[in-house]
Amino acid sequence: MLHGNNRAMGDKAEGRRTCCQTLGKAFRYEFKCRNLGFSGANYELFPFAQWKWMDKYFYPIYRFFIAVGLLVWACVEIPLGIELRGLKHPWINYFLYATNWSFLTYTFSSSVFAIFCTFYNCKKARFYLPESEFKHTIPAITVFLDVCVNGLPIRLFHTIYPMIYGVIYVTFSYIYYNAGHNKPIYPVLDWSKPGKAASVSATVIAVCVVVQFVLYLLYIGRITLSARLNGRGKVVIDRWWNAGSQATPIDASGEADIEAVEWEEKYQLEQKE
């Protein structure tokens, strides 16, 4: 309890620190002989980005993108520059310029750093098990494929159901924490910092709307493609276009759609015969 109060007081103190105060502390810390090197730095953080969300894939890819771009540039620019100048000692002349020194140094350091970051990002310990990646990736892929293949309709209002699911899980995680389990289930869902946990929960639940909208767009694309190929989607599109017409009443139970599909299949069979 005492430790929790101290941590809460520390968080409040951090919140009161202004930018000017932080700048003053940084200057005071900087002007020391030991800072001619990297004394006091967190060496274990060197291979990683400042922002945690960039770890694992994005940051190494970003580093490799820069490194490969510079290497390609060097491989093209050096021979081309030497050929165009036509000097007596082209290689020696190339290294006379500070610009070329800086460019090659930056290219070399970027290439080494790309390898360095990739190696340590792969070794970095994470709070989840490796098989957890499959639990996230494979269902996501199968959901995407299923949305493209199955005949189920997707409604925008259905976003309320995953939101309810999210609220239930967030409530469960809070009850779990309140029951005396101080270690959070997920690091981002740490109820010892209720403000942060609540904002993360609200953000994730709000993302459900975006995901449902993306699924709805995939559904529209599937129906449109099916209609263009003279498939079952044609019935649905006709229904959308005629939704405001009194001549085409809409059965809210969906029986009209089923009958229309059955009629179309019967008609196609008769045409084949």
C-alpha positions as CSV (number, residue, x, y, z in Angstrom):
1,M,0.0,0.0,0.0
2,L,2.8,2.3,1.0
3,H,4.7,1.5,-2.2
4,G,1.6,2.2,-4.3
5,N,1.1,5.6,-2.6
6,N,4.8,6.5,-3.2
7,R,4.4,5.6,-6.9
8,A,1.2,7.7,-7.2
9,M,3.0,10.7,-5.6
10,G,5.9,10.2,-8.0
11,D,3.5,10.2,-11.0
12,K,1.9,13.4,-9.7
13,A,5.4,15.0,-9.3
14,E,6.3,14.0,-12.8
15,G,3.1,15.6,-14.1
16,R,4.0,19.0,-12.5
17,R,7.4,19.1,-14.2
18,T,7.4,21.9,-16.8
19,C,9.4,21.8,-20.1
20,C,11.6,24.7,-18.8
21,Q,12.5,22.8,-15.6
22,T,13.3,19.7,-17.6
23,L,15.5,21.7,-20.0
24,G,17.3,23.2,-17.0
25,K,17.9,19.7,-15.5
26,A,19.2,18.4,-18.9
27,F,21.7,21.3,-19.3
28,R,22.9,20.8,-15.7
29,Y,23.4,17.1,-16.3
30,E,25.1,17.6,-19.7
31,F,28.1,19.8,-18.8
32,K,30.2,17.0,-17.2
33,C,33.4,15.4,-18.5
34,R,31.9,12.0,-18.4
35,N,29.5,13.1,-21.2
36,L,32.3,13.2,-23.7
37,G,31.4,9.6,-24.2
38,F,28.2,7.6,-23.3
39,S,28.7,7.3,-19.6
40,G,25.4,6.8,-17.7
41,A,23.5,6.0,-20.9
42,N,21.1,3.0,-21.1
43,Y,23.1,0.9,-23.5
44,E,20.4,-1.8,-23.7
45,L,18.1,0.8,-25.4
46,F,20.6,1.8,-28.2
47,P,19.3,-0.8,-30.8
48,F,15.6,0.3,-30.2
49,A,13.5,3.2,-31.3
50,Q,12.4,6.0,-29.0
51,W,8.8,4.9,-29.5
52,K,7.9,1.3,-28.3
53,W,5.3,0.8,-31.0
54,M,8.1,0.8,-33.6
55,D,9.9,-2.2,-32.0
56,K,10.1,-5.6,-33.6
57,Y,9.2,-4.9,-37.3
58,F,8.8,-1.2,-38.1
59,Y,12.1,0.1,-36.8
60,P,14.4,-2.6,-38.3
61,I,12.6,-2.2,-41.7
62,Y,13.0,1.6,-41.4
63,R,16.8,1.2,-40.7
64,F,17.2,-1.2,-43.6
65,F,15.3,1.0,-45.9
66,I,17.8,3.9,-45.2
67,A,20.8,1.6,-45.4
68,V,19.8,0.0,-48.7
69,G,18.9,3.3,-50.2
70,L,22.3,4.8,-49.3
71,L,24.2,1.7,-50.5
72,V,22.4,1.8,-53.9
73,W,23.1,5.6,-54.1
74,A,26.8,5.0,-53.4
75,C,27.1,2.2,-55.9
76,V,25.5,4.4,-58.6
77,E,26.9,7.8,-57.7
78,I,30.6,6.9,-57.2
79,P,31.3,5.2,-60.6
80,L,29.1,7.7,-62.4
81,G,30.8,10.7,-60.9
82,I,34.2,9.3,-61.6
83,E,33.3,8.6,-65.2
84,L,31.8,12.0,-65.8
85,R,34.7,13.9,-64.4
86,G,37.3,11.9,-66.4
87,L,40.2,12.8,-64.1
88,K,43.7,11.2,-64.1
89,H,43.4,9.7,-60.6
90,P,39.6,9.5,-60.1
91,W,39.5,7.5,-56.9
92,I,42.0,9.8,-55.2
93,N,40.1,12.9,-56.3
94,Y,36.8,11.4,-55.1
95,F,38.2,11.2,-51.5
96,L,39.4,14.8,-51.5
97,Y,35.9,16.2,-50.7
98,A,34.5,16.4,-47.2
99,T,31.0,15.8,-48.6
100,N,32.1,12.3,-49.9
101,W,33.8,11.5,-46.6
102,S,30.6,12.3,-44.7
103,F,28.4,10.5,-47.2
104,L,30.5,7.2,-47.1
105,T,30.8,7.4,-43.3
106,Y,27.0,7.8,-43.0
107,T,26.4,5.0,-45.4
108,F,28.7,2.7,-43.5
109,S,27.3,3.6,-40.1
110,S,23.7,3.2,-41.3
111,S,24.4,-0.2,-42.7
112,V,26.1,-1.4,-39.5
113,F,23.3,0.1,-37.4
114,A,20.6,-1.6,-39.5
115,I,22.2,-5.0,-38.8
116,F,22.7,-4.1,-35.1
117,C,19.1,-3.1,-34.7
118,T,17.7,-6.1,-36.4
119,F,19.8,-8.5,-34.4
120,Y,18.8,-7.0,-31.0
121,N,15.2,-6.5,-31.9
122,C,15.0,-10.2,-32.7
123,K,16.6,-11.1,-29.3
124,K,14.5,-8.7,-27.3
125,A,12.4,-10.4,-24.6
126,R,8.7,-9.6,-24.8
127,F,5.9,-10.0,-22.4
128,Y,4.1,-12.4,-24.7
129,L,5.0,-15.9,-25.8
130,P,6.0,-16.6,-29.5
131,E,2.9,-18.7,-30.0
132,S,0.8,-15.6,-29.1
133,E,1.7,-14.1,-32.4
134,F,0.0,-17.0,-34.2
135,K,-3.1,-16.5,-32.1
136,H,-3.3,-13.0,-33.4
137,T,-2.1,-13.4,-36.9
138,I,-3.8,-16.6,-38.1
139,P,-7.4,-15.7,-36.9
140,A,-7.0,-12.3,-38.5
141,I,-6.0,-13.9,-41.8
142,T,-8.8,-16.4,-41.7
143,V,-11.4,-13.7,-40.8
144,F,-10.2,-11.7,-43.8
145,L,-10.5,-14.7,-46.1
146,D,-13.9,-15.6,-44.6
147,V,-15.2,-12.1,-45.2
148,C,-14.2,-12.4,-48.8
149,V,-15.7,-15.9,-49.3
150,N,-18.8,-16.4,-47.2
151,G,-22.3,-15.1,-47.9
152,L,-23.1,-13.5,-44.6
153,P,-24.0,-9.9,-44.5
154,I,-22.0,-7.4,-42.5
155,R,-23.8,-4.5,-40.8
156,L,-22.2,-1.3,-39.5
157,F,-24.5,-1.4,-36.4
158,H,-23.0,-4.8,-35.5
159,T,-20.0,-2.9,-34.2
160,I,-21.8,-2.7,-30.9
161,Y,-21.2,-6.4,-30.2
162,P,-17.4,-6.3,-30.2
163,M,-17.6,-3.0,-28.2
164,I,-19.7,-4.8,-25.6
165,Y,-17.2,-7.7,-25.7
166,G,-14.4,-5.2,-25.0
167,V,-16.3,-3.5,-22.2
168,I,-16.8,-7.0,-20.6
169,Y,-13.1,-7.8,-20.8
170,V,-12.0,-4.4,-19.5
171,T,-14.4,-4.9,-16.5
172,F,-13.0,-8.4,-15.9
173,S,-9.4,-7.1,-15.9
174,Y,-10.3,-4.4,-13.4
175,I,-12.1,-6.9,-11.1
176,Y,-9.0,-9.2,-11.4
177,Y,-6.7,-6.4,-10.4
178,N,-9.1,-5.3,-7.6
179,A,-9.1,-8.9,-6.2
180,G,-5.5,-8.5,-5.2
181,H,-3.6,-9.4,-8.3
182,N,-1.1,-6.6,-8.6
183,K,0.6,-7.8,-11.7
184,P,-1.4,-6.6,-14.7
185,I,-2.6,-9.1,-17.4
186,Y,-1.2,-6.8,-20.1
187,P,1.4,-4.1,-19.4
188,V,-0.9,-1.5,-21.1
189,L,-3.8,-2.5,-18.9
190,D,-2.3,-1.6,-15.6
191,W,-5.0,-0.5,-13.2
192,S,-2.5,0.9,-10.7
193,K,-2.5,3.7,-13.3
194,P,-6.3,4.0,-13.8
195,G,-6.1,7.0,-16.1
196,K,-3.7,5.3,-18.5
197,A,-5.6,2.0,-18.4
198,A,-9.0,3.7,-18.9
199,S,-7.7,5.7,-21.9
200,V,-6.1,2.6,-23.5
201,S,-9.3,0.6,-23.0
202,A,-11.4,3.4,-24.5
203,T,-9.1,3.6,-27.5
204,V,-9.2,-0.1,-28.2
205,I,-13.0,-0.2,-27.9
206,A,-13.2,2.8,-30.2
207,V,-11.0,1.0,-32.7
208,C,-13.8,-1.6,-33.0
209,V,-15.8,1.0,-35.0
210,V,-12.9,1.4,-37.5
211,V,-12.4,-2.4,-37.8
212,Q,-16.1,-2.9,-38.4
213,F,-16.1,-0.1,-41.1
214,V,-13.2,-1.8,-42.9
215,L,-15.0,-5.2,-42.8
216,Y,-18.1,-3.4,-44.1
217,L,-16.0,-2.0,-47.1
218,L,-14.7,-5.5,-47.8
219,Y,-18.3,-6.8,-47.7
220,I,-19.4,-4.1,-50.2
221,G,-16.4,-5.1,-52.4
222,R,-17.4,-8.7,-52.2
223,I,-21.0,-8.1,-53.1
224,T,-20.1,-5.7,-56.0
225,L,-17.6,-8.2,-57.5
226,S,-20.1,-11.0,-57.2
227,A,-22.7,-8.9,-58.9
228,R,-20.4,-8.0,-61.8
229,L,-19.7,-11.8,-62.2
230,N,-23.4,-12.4,-62.3
231,G,-23.4,-14.1,-58.9
232,R,-25.6,-13.9,-55.9
233,G,-24.4,-10.4,-55.1
234,K,-26.7,-9.1,-57.9
235,V,-29.7,-9.8,-55.8
236,V,-28.3,-7.8,-52.8
237,I,-27.3,-4.8,-55.0
238,D,-30.8,-4.8,-56.6
239,R,-32.3,-4.8,-53.2
240,W,-30.1,-1.8,-52.1
241,W,-31.1,0.2,-55.2
242,N,-34.8,-0.6,-54.9
243,A,-34.9,-0.1,-51.1
244,G,-36.8,3.2,-51.5
245,S,-39.2,1.9,-54.1
246,Q,-42.7,1.0,-53.1
247,A,-42.8,-1.5,-55.9
248,T,-40.2,-3.6,-54.2
249,P,-41.2,-4.1,-50.6
250,I,-38.5,-5.1,-48.2
251,D,-39.1,-8.0,-45.8
252,A,-37.3,-7.1,-42.7
253,S,-36.9,-10.7,-41.7
254,G,-34.7,-11.3,-44.8
255,E,-37.1,-13.8,-46.4
256,A,-37.3,-11.7,-49.5
257,D,-33.6,-12.1,-50.1
258,I,-33.7,-15.9,-49.6
259,E,-36.6,-16.2,-52.0
260,A,-34.9,-14.0,-54.6
261,V,-31.7,-16.1,-54.5
262,E,-33.7,-19.3,-54.8
263,W,-35.6,-17.9,-57.7
264,E,-32.4,-16.8,-59.5
265,E,-30.8,-20.2,-59.0
266,K,-33.9,-22.0,-60.3
267,Y,-33.9,-19.6,-63.3
268,Q,-30.2,-20.2,-64.1
269,L,-30.8,-24.0,-64.0
270,E,-33.7,-23.7,-66.4
271,Q,-31.5,-21.7,-68.8
272,K,-28.8,-24.3,-68.7
273,E,-31.3,-27.1,-69.5
